[in-house]
Amino acid sequence: MGKLFGTFGVRGIANEKITPEFALKMGMAFGTMLKREGREKPLVVVGRDTRVSGEMLKEALISGLLSVGCDVIDVGVAPTPAIQFACRYFKADGGAAITASHNPPEYNGIKLLEPNGMGLKKERETVVEELFFNEDFDRAKWDEIGDVRKEDIIRPYLDAIKSRVDVEAIRKRKPFVVVDTSNGAGSLTLPYLLRELGCKVVSVNAHPDGHFPARNPEPNEENLKDFMKVVKALGADFGVAQDGDADRAVFIDENGNFVQGDKTFALVADAVLRENGGGLLVTTVATSYLLDDIAKRNNAKVMRTRVGDLIVARALLEHDGTIGGEENGGVIFPDFVLGRDGAMTAAK
């Protein structure tokens, strides 16, 4: 049997590896698994980032789900963490995010989600792979084909974030923030969130465009050189940059310096552990031991895993973790979304 899934989902060049036929079969396999698990009419949330191929693949995936009798909520263009949030919000049986995250624009991919928004468990990935490669699908009768409806998740997602941060403290401080959302899905959320929190916001590269015309969507120091100059030139308090699906937030300080993800994670973890009076911090073997110092200061424990945000998320769920993250700026708030969340990171 072949293998589909990597560390989180499957991705490749759009219309070469990730074709409409591929997405159709993926939807049929996922939906068939849900039906065979005993759900009479499974409900699946589907959304995508801004990539040019996203609408094509989303419609194909939805067609596959409908054909095996699943109902679908289409949330349209949204950050991956918002799609994960939507799984819980709509009490869905699963979800799918059409995204290739930080990869160049010619790529796309599919992330399948549990009802709690986390990526699929390993054993369920194996079931989907078997159904996919064997083309073992349970097509619905003509009068049992699923229905699809469109719903907004952006407003509920932003309101949920605001309910989890100290809005008054931010409004008193009124920080000046420059935002670069890389023409990705975060263009629909981060600038608006920060303004609603009381920040003065200047946005660059913040119109949705799946060609990613301004820069490579990977928010590393090399790709953010121009942005770093802008943050310093405008005299901002700091800058925030995101990748294509907005599951990460990378920061630039007031002097235009790139802040390493370890330091960002440490600052956020310190605040969250302090709020919770300790807890369990889950991170990877690749992160700095600064995190151990932060945990010790807050009477918290540290668990280290293999590299991969889904691996960290699974450990957080299994061990009732308090906060999780990686060295690349990805932070997971398990009581909110069981996946990296760039907007929540910036708000915190």
C-alpha positions in Angstrom: 0.0 0.0 0.0 1.2 3.5 -0.8 1.6 6.3 1.8 -0.1 9.7 1.6 0.6 11.5 4.8 3.7 13.3 6.0 4.1 14.9 9.4 0.8 16.7 8.9 -1.3 16.1 5.8 -0.2 15.7 2.2 1.3 18.3 -0.1 2.9 18.7 -3.6 2.8 20.7 -6.8 -0.8 21.6 -7.6 -2.2 19.9 -10.7 0.7 17.6 -10.9 0.6 15.6 -7.6 -2.3 17.4 -5.9 -4.9 17.3 -8.7 -8.7 17.6 -8.6 -8.9 13.8 -9.0 -6.6 13.4 -6.0 -8.7 15.7 -3.9 -11.9 14.0 -5.0 -10.6 10.6 -3.9 -9.3 12.1 -0.6 -12.8 13.4 0.1 -14.4 10.1 -0.7 -11.9 8.1 1.4 -12.2 10.5 4.4 -16.0 10.5 4.1 -16.2 6.7 3.8 -14.1 6.3 6.9 -16.5 8.6 8.8 -19.5 6.7 7.6 -18.1 3.3 8.5 -17.3 4.6 12.0 -21.0 4.7 12.5 -21.9 8.3 11.7 -25.2 8.3 9.7 -24.6 11.7 8.1 -21.1 13.0 8.9 -20.6 16.8 9.0 -17.2 18.0 7.7 -15.8 21.6 7.7 -13.7 22.5 4.7 -11.7 25.7 4.1 -8.6 26.9 2.2 -5.8 29.4 2.1 -5.4 32.0 -0.8 -3.5 29.8 -3.2 -4.6 30.0 -6.9 -5.3 26.2 -6.9 -7.3 26.3 -3.7 -10.8 26.8 -5.0 -10.4 24.0 -7.6 -9.1 21.6 -5.0 -11.7 22.6 -2.4 -14.6 22.0 -4.7 -13.2 18.6 -5.7 -12.7 17.6 -2.1 -16.2 18.7 -1.3 -17.6 16.7 -4.2 -15.9 13.6 -2.9 -17.4 14.1 0.6 -20.9 14.8 -0.8 -20.8 11.7 -3.0 -20.4 9.4 0.0 -23.1 11.0 1.9 -21.4 13.6 4.1 -22.7 17.1 4.7 -20.2 19.9 4.4 -19.8 23.4 5.9 -17.7 25.5 3.5 -15.9 28.3 5.4 -14.1 29.6 2.3 -10.8 31.3 2.6 -9.6 31.2 6.2 -6.4 30.6 8.2 -5.7 27.0 9.1 -6.2 27.6 12.8 -9.6 29.2 12.1 -10.6 26.1 10.1 -9.4 23.9 13.1 -11.4 26.2 15.4 -14.5 25.7 13.1 -14.4 22.0 13.7 -15.2 22.5 17.4 -17.4 25.6 16.8 -19.8 23.8 14.4 -19.5 20.5 16.3 -18.3 18.8 13.1 -17.2 15.1 12.8 -14.1 16.2 11.0 -12.5 18.9 8.8 -10.1 19.6 5.9 -7.8 22.5 5.3 -6.6 23.0 1.7 -3.2 24.6 2.2 0.5 24.2 1.7 1.3 26.5 4.6 4.7 28.2 4.0 5.5 26.5 0.6 5.8 28.5 -2.7 2.6 29.3 -4.6 2.8 26.3 -7.0 2.3 23.9 -4.1 -0.9 23.0 -2.3 -2.0 20.3 0.1 -4.7 18.8 2.2 -4.8 18.5 6.0 -7.5 16.2 7.4 -8.8 17.1 10.9 -10.3 15.4 13.9 -13.6 16.7 15.4 -11.5 18.7 17.9 -9.6 20.3 15.1 -6.3 18.4 15.5 -4.7 16.6 12.6 -5.9 13.0 12.1 -4.5 10.4 14.5 -2.0 8.0 12.9 -4.3 5.0 12.9 -7.0 7.0 11.1 -4.5 8.2 8.6 -3.8 4.6 7.8 -7.5 3.8 7.3 -7.8 6.8 4.9 -4.7 5.6 2.9 -6.1 2.1 2.6 -9.5 3.4 1.3 -7.8 5.9 -1.0 -5.4 3.4 -2.7 -7.9 0.6 -2.9 -10.6 3.0 -4.2 -12.9 1.4 -1.6 -15.6 4.0 -1.4 -19.2 3.8 -0.2 -21.1 5.9 -2.7 -24.4 7.3 -1.5 -27.7 6.6 -3.2 -28.9 9.5 -5.3 -31.3 10.7 -2.5 -28.6 10.4 0.2 -26.0 12.6 -1.4 -24.8 15.2 1.1 -25.6 18.9 1.3 -23.2 21.8 1.5 -23.7 25.2 3.1 -21.4 28.2 3.4 -20.7 29.7 6.8 -18.5 32.5 8.1 -15.9 31.5 10.7 -13.7 34.6 10.7 -15.9 36.7 13.0 -16.4 33.8 15.6 -12.7 33.0 15.5 -11.6 36.6 16.1 -14.2 37.1 18.9 -13.0 33.9 20.5 -9.4 35.1 20.5 -10.4 38.5 22.0 -12.2 36.7 24.8 -8.9 35.0 25.8 -6.6 38.0 26.0 -6.5 41.2 28.2 -8.1 43.6 25.8 -8.1 46.5 28.2 -4.3 46.2 28.9 -3.6 46.2 25.2 -5.9 49.3 24.6 -4.1 51.2 27.3 -0.7 50.4 25.8 -1.9 51.2 22.2 1.1 49.5 20.5 2.1 50.5 17.0 2.3 47.3 14.9 3.3 46.7 11.3 1.8 43.6 9.9 2.9 41.5 6.9 0.5 38.6 6.1 2.3 37.6 2.9 -0.9 38.0 0.8 -2.2 34.8 2.6 -5.2 33.8 4.7 -4.0 36.0 7.6 -4.9 39.0 5.5 -8.5 38.4 6.5 -7.8 38.2 10.2 -4.6 39.6 11.8 -4.8 43.3 10.7 -8.5 43.4 11.9 -7.8 41.6 15.1 -5.0 43.9 16.1 -7.0 47.0 15.3 -10.0 45.7 17.4 -7.6 45.1 20.2 -6.6 48.8 20.1 -3.3 48.7 18.2 -2.3 51.2 15.6 -1.8 49.0 12.6 0.0 49.5 9.3 -0.4 46.5 6.9 1.8 45.5 4.0 1.2 42.5 1.7 -2.2 42.2 3.2 -4.5 41.7 0.2 -5.3 38.1 -0.5 -3.3 36.9 -3.6 -2.4 33.3 -4.1 0.5 34.2 -6.3 2.3 35.5 -3.2 3.7 38.4 -5.3 5.5 40.3 -2.5 7.6 37.6 -1.0 8.1 33.8 -0.4 5.4 32.9 2.2 8.0 31.3 4.5 8.5 34.0 7.2 12.3 33.6 7.8 14.9 36.3 8.2 16.0 36.1 4.6 12.5 36.6 3.2 11.7 39.4 5.7 14.7 41.7 5.1 12.5 44.4 3.4 9.9 44.1 6.1 12.5 44.5 8.8 13.5 47.8 7.3 9.9 49.0 7.1 9.3 48.2 10.8 12.4 50.3 11.8 11.7 53.1 9.4 8.1 53.6 10.6 9.2 53.6 14.3 6.8 50.8 15.2 6.9 49.0 18.5 7.2 45.8 16.7 6.3 43.9 13.5 4.4 40.7 12.9 4.8 38.5 9.8 2.9 35.3 8.9 3.1 32.4 6.5 0.6 31.5 3.8 -2.0 29.9 6.1 -1.4 32.1 9.1 -0.6 29.3 11.6 2.6 31.1 12.7 3.6 34.6 13.8 7.2 35.8 13.5 8.2 39.0 15.2 10.5 41.9 14.4 11.6 44.2 17.2 11.6 48.0 17.2 15.1 48.2 15.9 14.2 46.0 12.8 15.8 42.9 14.2 14.5 39.4 13.5 13.3 37.7 16.7 14.1 34.0 16.8 11.1 31.7 17.3 12.5 30.3 20.5 12.4 33.7 22.1 8.9 34.3 20.9 7.7 31.0 22.2 9.5 31.6 25.6 7.7 35.0 26.0 4.3 33.5 25.3 4.9 30.4 27.3 6.0 32.5 30.3 2.8 34.4 30.2 0.5 31.4 29.8 2.2 29.3 32.5 2.1 32.3 34.9 -1.7 32.7 34.2 -2.2 29.0 34.9 0.0 28.7 37.9 2.3 26.2 36.2 1.4 23.2 34.0 3.0 21.2 31.3 5.0 22.8 28.4 5.4 20.6 25.4 8.1 21.4 22.8 10.5 19.6 20.5 14.1 18.4 20.8 15.1 21.3 18.5 14.0 24.2 20.7 16.3 26.1 23.1 16.8 25.1 26.7 15.6 28.6 27.5 12.2 26.9 27.6 13.3 24.8 30.5 14.3 27.9 32.4 10.9 29.4 31.7 9.1 26.3 32.9 11.2 26.1 36.1 10.4 29.7 36.9 6.7 28.9 36.7 6.8 25.6 38.5 5.9 23.8 35.3 7.2 20.6 33.7 8.7 20.2 30.2 8.1 17.4 27.7 10.1 17.2 24.5 9.0 15.4 21.4 10.2 14.7 17.9 10.0 17.7 15.5 6.5 18.4 14.0 3.6 20.5 15.1 1.2 17.6 14.9 3.4 15.5 17.1 3.5 18.4 19.7 -0.3 18.7 19.4 -0.9 15.0 20.0 1.4 15.1 23.1 -0.5 18.1 24.4 -3.8 16.3 24.1 -2.6 13.0 25.5 -0.8 14.6 28.5 -3.2 17.5 29.2 -0.5 20.0 28.3 -0.8 23.8 29.0 1.2 25.3 26.1 3.1 23.9 23.2 5.4 25.2 20.4 8.4 24.9 18.2 11.5 26.9 17.3 10.0 28.3 14.1 7.5 30.6 15.8 4.6 28.1 15.9 2.7 28.2 19.2 -0.2 25.9 20.2 -2.8 26.9 22.8 -4.6 23.5 23.4 -7.6 24.9 25.2 -8.3 27.0 22.1 -7.0 25.2 19.0 -5.0 22.0 18.9 -2.7 23.4 16.2 -0.3 26.3 15.7 -2.1 29.7 15.8 -0.4 32.8 14.5 -3.2 35.2 15.4 -3.5 34.0 19.0 0.3 34.2 19.3 0.3 37.8 18.2 -2.6 38.8 20.5 -0.9 37.2 23.5 
